[in-house]
Amino acid sequence: MKHIIIYAAIGMMALTTSCRHNEENDGHEHHDHNHAEGHVHGYEHSTDTEKTDNSFGGEIVLHPEVAERFGVKTDTIRRGGFRRSVSASGIVLNSSSDLATVTAPAAGIVEFPRGTDLGAEVKAGSVIATIDSRSVSGGDAAAAARADYENARREYERISALWADRLVTAAEHAAAEAAYRRAEAAYSRPAASGTAKSPISGIITSLEAMRGQYVEAGAPIATVASSKTLTLRIDLPIRYASDPAAFTDARVKLPYSGRVIDIAEAGGHRVASTGMPAAGNTSAYIPVYFKVVNDGTFTPGLSFSAELLANETGNIISVPLDALSEQQGRMYVYKKIDDECYIKMPVSTGKSDGRRIAINSGVSDGDIIVVAGTPTVRLAESSAAIPEGHSHNH
């Protein structure tokens, strides 16, 4: 429906116009004719060598008011810096520095408090699970350790009072203190309470034990992520192994929205590493890691496509991807030659950085080309027809 509306709009905006380039300098009489916007003029009598040698077809007439209405924009092409890119894929990972494992303080049966589940937000010190050691074989070791500790503490306090009055020997006092210290080391208050607490604030991202499961002391029960930062792992093909450090930035395309994010512009950075796989690793890819702030844009576990960007090189002609028009397997751009006229130029393209693409041939430094609204110019080219009896003299 949108294309039909554009066709109708351009067709209804028939204006008396003509291409005015070289009117003052070519020495030919130039006549105005009534025709629809989007009219294509032939070059039977053109003396412009560049146009006859490089252009494809004829002039495309598009009035400036129509161009502005449909978002047609142009830019002057200049040689400059360009970044080599490699298409790759990646995945979002939690950063290891923002992860914490909750472990069982004692051996026993796991019980989870109400509300403990995947995705639940917890505070530092929150109880993630409780461990019941009373029903396990050998009894509650924590309770026994606590009893030993209390007995040793009371004995040490009694001997210390007597030692102050020199009613016991130094050896007896030293032995009581040693027994107390051993009992204190063996006694764990978390183990005695049977509570496993989160060391950080964050979100529960995994549960390694089930309700009613028996676990040994020190066994992992859950993982909590603070979600302050995330790690992006992008897999660079192994054929670029000679210089993986050259790829210092990346552009990520989100699969659910098509949005393209420049990692550096978003405040992210590459994590310093050798980039090479471990010895004996036969993977066809080299992992490249980037650190980004978790602002809700990325979700752990999300897979995405990306363009890894190498260091910038200069003296390259490039155009925005939106400037290209693909027609029957060939690539073209539209060059502006005056206020109302454009010509279609075939181009040979090179590498893309995800936003711009290098041009090997077909565009020269200083050319003014359409960089936005390219479909409208193509529409004007294909929709217009020369009225019967029409001729265009240069």
C-alpha positions as CSV (number, residue, x, y, z in Angstrom):
1,M,0.0,0.0,0.0
2,K,2.9,2.4,0.8
3,H,4.4,1.9,-2.6
4,I,1.1,2.5,-4.3
5,I,0.7,5.8,-2.4
6,I,4.2,6.9,-3.4
7,Y,3.5,6.1,-7.1
8,A,0.3,8.1,-7.0
9,A,1.9,11.0,-5.2
10,I,4.8,11.3,-7.6
11,G,2.4,10.8,-10.6
12,M,0.1,13.6,-9.4
13,M,2.9,16.1,-8.8
14,A,3.4,16.7,-12.6
15,L,5.3,19.9,-12.9
16,T,6.9,21.9,-15.8
17,T,10.5,21.2,-15.2
18,S,13.7,20.2,-16.9
19,C,17.3,19.4,-15.9
20,R,19.2,22.6,-15.8
21,H,22.8,21.3,-15.5
22,N,25.3,22.8,-17.9
23,E,22.6,25.2,-19.3
24,E,24.8,28.2,-19.0
25,N,28.0,26.5,-20.3
26,D,27.0,23.9,-22.9
27,G,25.9,26.4,-25.6
28,H,22.7,24.6,-26.4
29,E,19.2,25.9,-26.3
30,H,17.3,24.2,-23.4
31,H,13.5,24.0,-23.6
32,D,11.1,23.3,-20.7
33,H,8.4,20.5,-21.3
34,N,5.5,19.3,-19.3
35,H,6.1,15.9,-17.8
36,A,5.6,13.9,-14.6
37,E,8.2,14.0,-11.8
38,G,10.4,11.0,-12.3
39,H,10.9,11.6,-16.0
40,V,13.9,9.9,-17.6
41,H,15.8,11.8,-20.3
42,G,18.0,10.2,-22.9
43,Y,21.5,11.2,-23.7
44,E,21.4,11.1,-27.5
45,H,23.0,14.6,-27.8
46,S,24.9,14.8,-24.5
47,T,28.5,16.0,-24.7
48,D,29.2,15.1,-21.0
49,T,31.9,12.5,-21.3
50,E,31.6,11.3,-17.7
51,K,27.8,10.8,-18.0
52,T,28.0,8.9,-21.3
53,D,30.9,6.7,-20.1
54,N,29.9,5.9,-16.5
55,S,26.1,6.4,-16.1
56,F,23.5,3.8,-16.7
57,G,20.4,5.0,-18.6
58,G,19.4,8.7,-18.6
59,E,18.6,11.5,-16.3
60,I,16.0,11.1,-13.6
61,V,14.0,14.2,-12.8
62,L,12.8,14.7,-9.2
63,H,11.6,18.1,-8.1
64,P,13.3,19.3,-4.9
65,E,9.9,19.7,-3.1
66,V,9.1,16.0,-3.9
67,A,12.5,14.9,-2.9
68,E,12.2,16.6,0.5
69,R,8.7,15.3,1.1
70,F,9.8,11.7,0.6
71,G,13.0,12.0,2.6
72,V,15.6,12.0,-0.3
73,K,18.9,13.3,1.1
74,T,22.3,13.6,-0.6
75,D,25.9,13.9,0.6
76,T,29.3,14.7,-0.9
77,I,31.5,11.7,-1.0
78,R,35.1,12.2,0.3
79,R,37.9,9.7,0.8
80,G,38.5,9.0,4.5
81,G,38.9,6.5,7.3
82,F,37.2,3.1,7.0
83,R,37.1,0.1,9.2
84,R,37.5,-3.4,7.9
85,S,34.8,-5.7,9.3
86,V,34.1,-9.4,9.6
87,S,30.6,-10.9,9.9
88,A,30.3,-13.1,13.0
89,S,27.9,-14.4,15.6
90,G,27.9,-14.2,19.4
91,I,26.2,-14.7,22.7
92,V,25.5,-12.7,25.8
93,L,27.2,-14.0,29.0
94,N,27.1,-12.9,32.7
95,S,30.4,-11.4,33.8
96,S,32.3,-13.7,36.2
97,S,33.1,-10.8,38.5
98,D,29.4,-10.2,39.0
99,L,28.5,-13.8,39.8
100,A,28.4,-15.5,43.2
101,T,27.7,-19.1,44.2
102,V,25.6,-19.9,47.3
103,T,26.9,-23.1,49.0
104,A,25.5,-25.5,51.6
105,P,27.0,-24.6,55.1
106,A,26.5,-28.2,56.2
107,A,25.5,-31.6,54.9
108,G,21.8,-32.2,55.0
109,I,18.4,-31.9,53.2
110,V,17.8,-28.7,51.2
111,E,14.7,-26.6,51.8
112,F,13.9,-23.3,49.9
113,P,12.0,-20.4,51.5
114,R,8.9,-19.1,49.7
115,G,9.8,-16.9,46.8
116,T,13.2,-18.5,46.1
117,D,13.0,-19.2,42.3
118,L,14.8,-18.4,39.1
119,G,14.7,-14.7,38.3
120,A,14.0,-13.7,41.9
121,E,15.7,-10.6,43.1
122,V,17.7,-11.0,46.4
123,K,19.7,-8.8,48.7
124,A,23.1,-9.5,50.1
125,G,22.6,-11.7,53.2
126,S,19.2,-13.0,52.1
127,V,18.5,-16.6,53.0
128,I,18.5,-18.7,49.8
129,A,18.1,-22.1,51.4
130,T,18.0,-23.9,54.7
131,I,19.8,-27.2,55.4
132,D,18.2,-29.7,57.8
133,S,20.9,-32.0,59.1
134,R,18.8,-33.7,61.8
135,S,17.5,-36.5,59.7
136,V,20.8,-37.5,58.0
137,S,22.9,-40.5,59.0
138,G,25.3,-39.6,61.9
139,G,23.0,-36.9,63.2
140,D,23.4,-33.2,63.2
141,A,27.2,-32.5,63.0
142,A,26.6,-28.8,63.4
143,A,24.7,-29.3,66.6
144,A,27.5,-31.5,68.0
145,A,30.1,-28.9,67.0
146,R,28.1,-26.2,68.7
147,A,27.9,-28.3,71.9
148,D,31.7,-28.8,71.9
149,Y,32.3,-25.1,71.3
150,E,30.0,-24.1,74.2
151,N,31.7,-26.6,76.6
152,A,35.2,-25.5,75.5
153,R,34.3,-21.8,75.9
154,R,32.9,-22.3,79.4
155,E,35.9,-24.3,80.5
156,Y,38.3,-21.7,79.1
157,E,36.5,-18.9,80.9
158,R,36.7,-20.9,84.2
159,I,40.4,-21.7,83.8
160,S,41.2,-18.1,82.9
161,A,39.6,-16.8,86.1
162,L,41.6,-19.2,88.2
163,W,44.8,-18.4,86.2
164,A,44.3,-14.7,87.1
165,D,44.7,-15.7,90.8
166,R,47.4,-18.2,89.9
167,L,45.3,-21.1,91.2
168,V,46.1,-23.2,88.1
169,T,49.3,-23.7,86.2
170,A,50.3,-22.0,83.0
171,A,50.1,-25.4,81.2
172,E,46.5,-25.9,82.3
173,H,45.5,-22.4,81.1
174,A,47.3,-23.0,77.7
175,A,45.6,-26.4,77.3
176,A,42.1,-24.9,78.0
177,E,42.7,-22.0,75.5
178,A,43.9,-24.5,72.8
179,A,40.8,-26.6,73.3
180,Y,38.6,-23.6,73.0
181,R,40.3,-22.4,69.8
182,R,39.9,-25.8,68.1
183,A,36.2,-26.0,69.1
184,E,35.7,-22.4,67.8
185,A,37.3,-23.3,64.4
186,A,35.2,-26.4,64.1
187,Y,32.0,-24.6,64.9
188,S,30.4,-22.6,62.1
189,R,27.5,-20.4,62.9
190,P,26.0,-20.6,59.4
191,A,26.3,-24.4,59.6
192,A,24.6,-24.3,63.0
193,S,21.8,-22.1,61.8
194,G,21.5,-24.3,58.7
195,T,21.1,-21.2,56.4
196,A,22.7,-20.6,53.1
197,K,22.8,-16.9,52.3
198,S,23.6,-14.8,49.2
199,P,26.9,-12.9,49.4
200,I,25.7,-10.3,46.9
201,S,22.6,-8.5,45.8
202,G,21.3,-9.6,42.4
203,I,19.1,-12.1,40.6
204,I,19.0,-15.9,41.0
205,T,20.1,-17.2,37.6
206,S,20.4,-20.9,38.5
207,L,19.4,-23.5,41.1
208,E,21.8,-26.4,41.4
209,A,19.8,-28.3,44.0
210,M,16.1,-29.3,44.3
211,R,13.9,-29.2,47.4
212,G,14.4,-32.3,49.5
213,Q,17.7,-33.1,47.9
214,Y,20.6,-34.2,50.1
215,V,23.8,-32.1,49.7
216,E,27.3,-32.3,51.2
217,A,28.8,-29.3,53.0
218,G,30.1,-26.9,50.5
219,A,28.0,-28.1,47.6
220,P,26.6,-25.4,45.3
221,I,23.0,-24.6,45.8
222,A,22.4,-21.5,43.6
223,T,24.0,-18.8,41.5
224,V,23.3,-15.1,41.9
225,A,24.3,-12.5,39.3
226,S,24.6,-8.8,40.3
227,S,23.7,-7.8,36.7
228,K,25.9,-4.7,36.7
229,T,27.8,-5.8,33.6
230,L,27.5,-8.4,30.9
231,T,30.1,-10.1,28.6
232,L,29.5,-10.4,24.9
233,R,31.4,-13.3,23.3
234,I,31.8,-12.9,19.5
235,D,33.3,-15.8,17.5
236,L,35.9,-14.6,15.1
237,P,36.6,-17.1,12.2
238,I,40.0,-18.8,12.6
239,R,41.2,-17.5,9.3
240,Y,41.8,-14.2,11.0
241,A,44.0,-15.8,13.7
242,S,47.0,-13.9,12.5
243,D,45.7,-10.6,13.9
244,P,42.7,-11.1,16.2
245,A,43.8,-8.1,18.3
246,A,43.1,-5.8,15.4
247,F,39.3,-6.2,16.0
248,T,38.8,-3.6,18.7
249,D,35.1,-2.8,18.3
250,A,31.9,-4.4,17.1
251,R,28.4,-3.6,16.0
252,V,25.7,-5.9,17.3
253,K,22.4,-6.5,15.7
254,L,19.6,-7.4,18.1
255,P,17.5,-10.3,16.7
256,Y,14.2,-9.2,18.3
257,S,14.2,-5.6,17.0
258,G,16.8,-5.4,14.2
259,R,18.5,-2.5,16.2
260,V,22.2,-2.1,15.6
261,I,24.4,-1.1,18.6
262,D,27.9,0.1,18.3
263,I,29.6,-1.3,21.4
264,A,32.1,1.6,21.8
265,E,29.4,4.2,21.4
266,A,27.3,2.4,24.0
267,G,30.2,2.6,26.6
268,G,31.4,-0.9,26.1
269,H,35.0,-2.1,25.5
270,R,36.9,-5.1,24.4
271,V,38.4,-7.3,27.2
272,A,42.1,-7.7,26.9
273,S,43.0,-11.3,26.1
274,T,45.2,-13.2,23.7
275,G,42.1,-14.3,21.8
276,M,43.7,-17.6,20.8
277,P,42.0,-20.9,21.6
278,A,43.7,-23.2,24.1
279,A,46.2,-25.7,22.8
280,G,44.5,-28.7,21.3
281,N,41.3,-26.8,20.7
282,T,40.1,-27.6,17.2
283,S,37.4,-24.9,17.1
284,A,37.0,-23.0,13.8
285,Y,36.5,-19.7,15.8
286,I,38.5,-17.5,18.1
287,P,36.4,-16.0,21.0
288,V,36.6,-12.2,21.3
289,Y,35.1,-10.7,24.4
290,F,33.5,-7.3,25.1
291,K,32.3,-5.9,28.4
292,V,29.0,-3.8,28.4
293,V,26.9,-2.2,31.0
294,N,23.7,-4.1,31.6
295,D,21.0,-1.5,31.0
296,G,18.4,-4.0,29.9
297,T,19.4,-3.9,26.2
298,F,21.1,-7.4,26.4
299,T,19.7,-10.5,28.1
300,P,22.1,-13.3,29.3
301,G,21.9,-16.3,26.9
302,L,20.8,-14.1,23.9
303,S,22.4,-15.0,20.6
304,F,23.0,-12.3,18.0
305,S,24.8,-11.4,14.7
306,A,27.6,-8.9,14.7
307,E,30.2,-7.1,12.6
308,L,33.7,-7.2,14.2
309,L,35.5,-3.9,13.4
310,A,39.2,-3.7,12.8
311,N,41.4,-0.7,13.2
312,E,40.7,2.2,10.9
313,T,42.5,2.6,7.5
314,G,42.4,5.9,5.5
315,N,41.9,7.1,1.9
316,I,38.9,4.9,1.3
317,I,35.7,5.9,-0.6
318,S,32.7,4.5,1.2
319,V,28.9,5.2,1.2
320,P,26.1,4.4,3.6
321,L,24.4,1.1,3.0
322,D,21.2,3.0,2.4
323,A,22.7,4.6,-0.7
324,L,22.8,1.3,-2.5
325,S,20.1,0.1,-4.9
326,E,20.3,-3.6,-5.9
327,Q,18.8,-4.3,-9.3
328,Q,19.1,-7.7,-11.1
329,G,22.1,-8.7,-9.1
330,R,24.0,-5.4,-9.7
331,M,24.6,-2.5,-7.3
332,Y,23.9,1.1,-8.1
333,V,24.0,4.5,-6.5
334,Y,22.1,7.7,-7.7
335,K,24.3,10.7,-8.4
336,K,22.9,14.2,-8.2
337,I,23.8,16.4,-11.1
338,D,21.7,19.4,-10.4
339,D,18.8,20.5,-8.2
340,E,16.3,18.3,-10.0
341,C,18.3,15.6,-11.9
342,Y,20.0,12.4,-10.9
343,I,21.7,9.6,-12.8
344,K,22.1,6.0,-11.9
345,M,25.7,4.8,-11.5
346,P,26.8,1.1,-11.4
347,V,29.3,0.5,-8.6
348,S,31.6,-2.3,-7.4
349,T,31.5,-2.7,-3.7
350,G,34.0,-4.0,-1.1
351,K,33.8,-4.6,2.6
352,S,31.1,-3.3,4.9
353,D,31.4,-2.2,8.5
354,G,27.7,-2.7,9.1
355,R,26.8,0.9,8.4
356,R,28.9,1.9,5.4
357,I,30.4,0.0,2.5
358,A,33.6,0.5,0.6
359,I,33.3,1.4,-3.1
360,N,36.0,-0.1,-5.3
361,S,34.8,1.7,-8.5
362,G,31.9,3.7,-9.9
363,V,32.0,6.7,-7.5
364,S,34.6,9.4,-7.4
365,D,35.8,11.7,-4.6
366,G,33.5,14.8,-4.6
367,D,30.5,13.1,-6.2
368,I,27.1,14.0,-4.7
369,I,25.0,10.9,-4.2
370,V,21.7,10.0,-2.7
371,V,22.3,8.6,0.8
372,A,18.7,8.4,2.1
373,G,15.4,7.9,0.2
374,T,17.0,5.8,-2.5
375,P,13.8,3.8,-3.1
376,T,12.0,7.1,-4.0
377,V,14.6,7.9,-6.7
378,R,14.4,4.4,-8.0
379,L,10.6,4.7,-8.0
380,A,10.8,8.0,-10.0
381,E,13.1,6.3,-12.5
382,S,10.9,3.2,-13.1
383,S,7.5,4.9,-12.9
384,A,7.9,7.7,-15.4
385,A,7.3,7.5,-19.1
386,I,8.1,10.1,-21.8
387,P,4.8,11.6,-23.1
388,E,4.0,11.1,-26.8
389,G,5.8,13.6,-29.0
390,H,8.2,14.6,-26.2
391,S,11.8,15.5,-26.9
392,H,14.6,16.9,-24.8
393,N,17.3,19.0,-26.5
394,H,20.6,19.8,-24.9
